[in-house]
Amino acid sequence: MKTMNAARFKATCLQVLDQVAQSGHGVVVTKRGKPVARVVPMVNRPDRIVGAMKAEIAFHGDIITPLGAEWEALKQ
């Protein structure tokens, strides 16, 4: 992550915000060499949690019926 001092960030704030939005890479702002803030791109989250990944998950076959395989932990 790129770092810059607070004075430079103050002078170029709008440009830095545009760069962060375009590149997706954050910037750490320092004061006297110590990090004080991090500017990171916004992550768009869905308004609703339920159904947010509707098109991302696919079921292949039966997920409830046991497989019939014996587990090592149960052999004691």
N, C-alpha and C positions, 0 to 999 in steps of 0.2 A: 504494500500500500504506500502510495506517495505521501511524503510529509512536507509541510511548509509552515513557516512561522506566522504568528498571528498578524503581524504588520502587513506581510505580503498577501495573506488571505483577505484582510480588510480592504486592501487596494484593488484586489481582483476577484472579489466575492462572486459577482454575477457570472464571470467567465468560468470560475471554478465550478459553480453549480451546473452550468451548461455542460462542461466537460464530464462531470460525474454522471449526469443524466445520459449523455451520449455513450460514454465508454463503459459504464457499469462498474467502474473501479472507484473505490472510496479514497478520501484524503484525510490524513491526520493533521490537525492543527496543533502547533506547539507554541508554548510560551516559555522563553528562557531555556529552550532545549527539552522541556518536559511536555509530553502530550496532554492536552486539555480537552480536545473535542475530536470527534470523528464525523466527517460528512460522507454519508453513504447514499446510494440511490434508493428510491422508494420501491417497495415490493408491493405490487397490487394484490390484495387479498380479496377473495370473493365476499360478497355481502352476506351470503348464507353459507354456513358450514355444511348443513345437510344437502347432499347432492352436488357438492362442489367438484368432486372427482368422478362424476357420473360416466364420462366418456374415457376415463383413464384406467379402469379396472375391468378385467374380463375373467369370467369363471370358466374353467375347463373341466367338465365332468362333475362327479359327485364329491362334495367336500365334507359330507357328514358321515358317511358310512366308513367304518374302520377298514384299514388296508389289509389286515390279517398278518401283518409283519410282527415278529416278536422283538421286543426291546431288550437290550442288554441289561438295563436297570431292573427289569422285572424278573430276571432269571435267578435271583438269589434265593 
